[in-house]
């Protein structure tokens, strides 16, 4: 939900910062969509892991989320400094 809110804020910045904001919007909304689409699988894996008392960490999901956050931060700095 936070990434959807960030996407809306980026669209609010569109008149002030121009079209490069659409890249930020694309990254944040695609990350939000990916989280939403894979959420049921993550919950299912977690609940079965709790039932067998052995929950495995999803390193891939953590790394992709971290990459999206770093990309948003870097792109945000570039866009703000470019204007």
Backbone as a ProteinNet text record, in pm:
[ID]
protein_1_A
[PRIMARY]
XXXXXXXXXXXXXXXXXXXXXXXXXXXXXXXXXXXXXXXXXXXXXXXXXXXXXXXXXXXXXXXXXXXXXXXXXXXXXXXXXXX
[TERTIARY]
82.3	0	87.7	201.8	290.5	343	374	423.6	315.1	190.7	81	67.3	82.1	77.1	192.1	309.9	425.7	402.4	340.7	310.3	216.9	118	26.7	98.2	190.8	267.6	354.7	412.8	492.8	407.5	286.5	198.8	165.7	159.4	134.9	253.9	373.9	494.3	511.2	431.8	448.4	449.1	357.4	362.5	488.5	540.4	656.2	787.8	800.5	928.6	930.6	817.4	814.2	807.9	832.8	816.3	911.2	1028.4	1112.1	1044.7	945.9	872.1	799	764.2	694.2	780.1	911.5	1000.3	990.1	986.3	967.5	831.9	730	596.6	596.2	664.3	667.9	737.6	848.6	922.7	839.6	781.6	706.9	577.4	507.6	382.9	409.6	518.9	549.9	595	666.3	703.9	579.3	486.8	362.4	281.4	276	202.2	267.1	398.5	468.7	443.9	443.9	415.8	272.2	179.4	39.2	15.6	78.8	58.5	117.1	230	296.3	256.5	168.9	133.2	67.7	-23	-92.1	7.6	104	204.4	289.8	327.2	408.1	330.9	204.1	123.8	104.6	83.9	66.5	193.9	307.4	434.8	461.6	427.6	450	359.7	233.2	141.9	178.6	221.3	264.1	394.8	482	605.6	580	480.6	444.4	387.7	306.7	246.7	353.6	458.4	563.6	677.5	661.2	756.6	893.8	893.1	1018.3	988.1	1003.2	972.8	1101.9	1101.7	1218.5	1204.7	1315.1	1315.7	1315.9	1242.8	1237.9	1338.6	1462.1	1571.8	1548.9	1493.7	1471	1376	1267.4	1171.2	1233.6	1313.5	1379.3	1476.4	1553.9	1650.5	1581.2	1472.5	1399.7	1336.6	1283.2	1225.1	1333.2	1447.5	1559.4	1608.1	1617.1	1658.9	1560.1	1430.5	1329.6	1343.3	1368.6	1386.8	1509.7	1618.9	1742.5	1725.3	1658.7	1634.4	1545.8	1442.5	1355.2	1430.9	1512.7	1591.2	1688.8	1761.1	1857.7	1791.5	1684.9	1613.5	1549.3	1499.6	1439.6	1541.9	1660.3	1766.1	1805	1818.9	1856.6	1750.4	1623.9	1516.4	1508.8	1518.5	1508.1	1627.6	1748.1	1865.4	1870.2	1807.9	1809.8	1718	1619.4	1522.9	1567.3
-118.2	0	125.9	116.9	233.3	268.1	166.6	193.5	251.8	215.3	275.4	422.6	452.9	592	672.3	613.8	680.5	704.7	609.8	626.5	745.6	759.9	873.5	1005.2	1005.3	1127.2	1163.2	1061.9	1089.3	1152.6	1104.7	1165.8	1309.7	1339.4	1477.3	1566.5	1511.6	1587.3	1607.1	1540.9	1544.8	1687	1776.5	1911.3	1990	1964.8	2041.7	1989.3	1857.4	1799.4	1739.4	1732.1	1686.4	1535.4	1492.9	1353.2	1252.9	1291.1	1191.7	1129.7	1198.2	1144.1	1016.2	1002.8	881.8	757.3	772	659.1	616.4	713.3	682.9	617.2	669.9	611.8	466.9	441.1	305.7	208.7	250	161.3	132.2	236	214.4	137.3	166.3	93.3	-51.1	-76.7	-215.9	-294.6	-231.7	-299.3	-329.4	-235	-257.7	-370.4	-373.5	-478.6	-615.2	-620.9	-747.6	-799.3	-711.7	-751.6	-802	-732.1	-772.3	-908.4	-930.2	-1054.6	-1174.2	-1156.9	-1269	-1283.8	-1197.8	-1197.6	-1328.8	-1382.9	-1506.4	-1622.6	-1629.6	-1735.9	-1723	-1599	-1577.7	-1617.4	-1579.6	-1614.5	-1765	-1830.6	-1975.1	-2044.9	-2000	-2059.7	-2033.5	-1916	-1884.4	-1966.6	-1980.8	-2057	-2205.5	-2260.5	-2400.8	-2415.5	-2314	-2316.7	-2309.4	-2230.6	-2222.3	-2356	-2419.4	-2548.7	-2655.6	-2653.8	-2754.7	-2705.3	-2584.9	-2522.6	-2502.5	-2463	-2436.3	-2336.2	-2207.8	-2102.5	-2060.1	-2067.3	-2026.3	-1880.1	-1808.5	-1669.2	-1663.3	-1567	-1548.7	-1440	-1481.4	-1389	-1313.6	-1380.7	-1317	-1199.1	-1216.6	-1108.1	-990.2	-1020.4	-913.1	-836.1	-908.5	-841.9	-758	-808.9	-731	-606.6	-617.2	-501	-399	-446.6	-356.3	-288.8	-364.3	-306.4	-199.1	-224.8	-125	0.9	-14.9	101	182.5	114.2	184.7	253.2	185.9	245.7	368.2	360.5	477.3	593.1	563.3	668.9	734.6	652.4	706.8	785.2	729.9	800.9	929.6	926.4	1046.2	1157.6	1123	1224	1280	1193.5	1239.2	1333	1297	1379.1	1514.5	1515.7	1642.3	1732.3	1675.3	1757.6	1802.8	1728.2	1763.9	1882	1904.7	2012.4	2141.7
0	0	0	64.6	68.5	-70.5	-150.3	-285.3	-375.3	-352.8	-429.2	-391.1	-263.2	-218	-277.6	-280.1	-340	-488.6	-556.7	-699.1	-721.2	-633.8	-644.7	-619	-525.4	-497.3	-617.6	-682.2	-801.3	-910.9	-927.3	-1027.9	-991.4	-864	-819.3	-854.9	-858.2	-891.6	-1042.1	-1122.4	-1268	-1324.9	-1286.7	-1343.8	-1305	-1186.1	-1138.9	-1195.3	-1213.5	-1252.6	-1392.3	-1457.5	-1596.4	-1613.6	-1734.6	-1773.1	-1706.3	-1658	-1588.9	-1466	-1411.8	-1297.9	-1336.7	-1464.1	-1507.3	-1488.3	-1494.8	-1468.1	-1321.6	-1231.5	-1089.9	-1065.9	-1132.2	-1120.4	-1169.1	-1280.2	-1336.1	-1241.1	-1182.7	-1090.9	-966.1	-906.8	-782.6	-806.5	-914.7	-939.4	-980.8	-1054.5	-1089.2	-966.9	-875.3	-750.4	-667.3	-661	-587.4	-650.1	-782.3	-851.9	-828.4	-833	-810.1	-668.6	-571.9	-433.7	-422.3	-485	-477.9	-543.9	-658.5	-732.8	-657.5	-592.1	-524.6	-377.7	-330.5	-189.1	-145.4	-223.5	-185	-172.6	-265	-259	-132.9	-98.7	21.8	147.9	155.3	272.7	282.4	169.1	169.8	216.9	166.5	208.1	356	403.3	544.3	634.3	596.7	682.1	685.6	571.8	574.7	650.5	643.6	721.2	870.2	909.3	1051.1	1097.8	1012.2	1049.2	1069.7	990.8	1006.8	1095.8	1151.1	1242.9	1180.3	1053.3	981.9	869.9	900.4	803.8	736	604.1	527	485.1	490.8	446.9	294.7	240.9	96.2	58.5	39.6	12.3	-118.7	-218	-347.8	-335.5	-261.1	-243.6	-169.8	-70.2	5.2	-84.5	-165.9	-253.4	-360.4	-420.4	-520.9	-460.4	-339.2	-272.4	-238.1	-192.3	-164.1	-291	-399.8	-527.5	-572.6	-558	-596.8	-511.4	-382.9	-295.5	-330.2	-357.5	-396	-531.2	-625	-756.3	-744.7	-663.4	-644	-580.3	-481.2	-417.6	-513	-588.2	-684.3	-796	-851.8	-957.8	-905.8	-783	-724	-708.5	-663.3	-648.4	-785	-883.8	-1017.3	-1074.4	-1059.7	-1115.4	-1046.5	-914.9	-841.4	-872.4	-881	-909.7	-1055.8	-1145.4	-1288.4	-1318.3	-1235.2	-1264	-1210.2
[MASK]
+++++++++++++++++++++++++++++++++++++++++++++++++++++++++++++++++++++++++++++++++++

